[in-house]
Amino acid sequence: MAEGRIFEGKTTQEAIENGLKALKITKEEAEIKVLENEDKRSFFSILTPRVVRVEITSKKEIKAEKVKRNKEENAHIDFVQAKTQVDNFLTDWTKTIPNQGINYEIKQEDGYLKVDIDGEDLNYLIGHRGETLNQLQVILSSIASKNSEYKVRVILNICGYKEKREKSLEELAEKLEKTVIRTKKSITLEPMTAYERKIIHTKLQNSKKVTTTSIGEEPYRKVVISLK
């Protein structure tokens, strides 16, 4: 995991500026964690020099580390075996579905197995806000990972739902960005999958006024949108 560096200052802003200058990156390119806040000072420490410490990690380093880790894992994944296992399951499973004309496609892309299912009247396989689809995706990931030392990530799409959901989340992100700027108050979204959280983060990553973070543990992890 990419390691952050510790920087100090008399205020949080000064500590951050010192770190950004030393790392030669902008605030948008940094992941910042305040270790000691200037507001949290006890009565007995009031006469001591004010020092704020922050931990700053370059987002480029985090991304590079993640890409490297994914490549290392993918090098050990037998995608042919994973695809065969998913294909065998879907062949048997789709025979139990009453809908006529259902079909699917499995392909390897960007270190994932992408499964596209199409047919008529398949909304019940998507569920409310994609809940059923997400559960099916978990099942397929488990099947793909069988007999493998590493987890095989499966991305499931049913009747183009992912594209519609992505557009809806991008519009929501833009709307909430304006609300946060107007009210100056942070907004915490409902729990989302990692895929959906990434859509929100990506949409607002270049915003000049708001920032996004994820909080909580899976499967209840949420996105928080707040002022920079």
JOKANOR-V575893 format. One line per field, one symbol per residue. phi: phi as a letter, one per 30 degrees, with the letter a starting at -180 (. if undefined). psi: psi as a letter, one per 30 degrees, with the letter a starting at -180 (. if undefined). burial: b if it has 24 or more other ideal C-beta (glycine too) atoms within 12 Angstrom, else e. A space follows every 50 residues. Layout:
phi->???
psi->???
burial->???
This chain:
phi->.dcdccbbadbddddddddddddhbcddccccbdcbcddcbdddcdcded bccbcbbddddddddddddddddddcdcdddddddddddddddddddddc idbbbbbcahibcccccblchcdddcidhiddeddddddddddddeicdc dcdcccbbhiddddddddddddddddedddddcibdbcddebdedddddd eddcdcddcbbbbcbjcdccdbcccbdd
psi->kkklkklllfleeeeeeeeeeefhllefgkjkkkekkffiklefgfflkk kkklkkkkfeeeeeeeeeeeeeefffkjfeeeeeeeeeeeeeefffkfkk gkllkklkkhgljkkkklakhgeffeljhgeeeeeeeeeeeeeefkgkfl kkkkjkkjhgeeeeeeeeeeeeeeefeeeeeefgklkkllklleeeeeee eeegfgkffllklklllkggklkkklk.
burial->eeebbbbbbeebeebbbbbbeebeeeeeebbbebeeebeeeeeeeeeeee ebbbbbbbbeeeeeeeeeeeeeebeebebeebbebbbebbeeebeeeeee ebebebebeebbbbbbbeeeebeebbeeebeebbebbbebbebbbeebeb ebbbbbbbbebbeebeeebeebbeebbeebeeeeeebebeebbebbbbbb bebbeebeebbbbbeeeeeebbbbbbeb
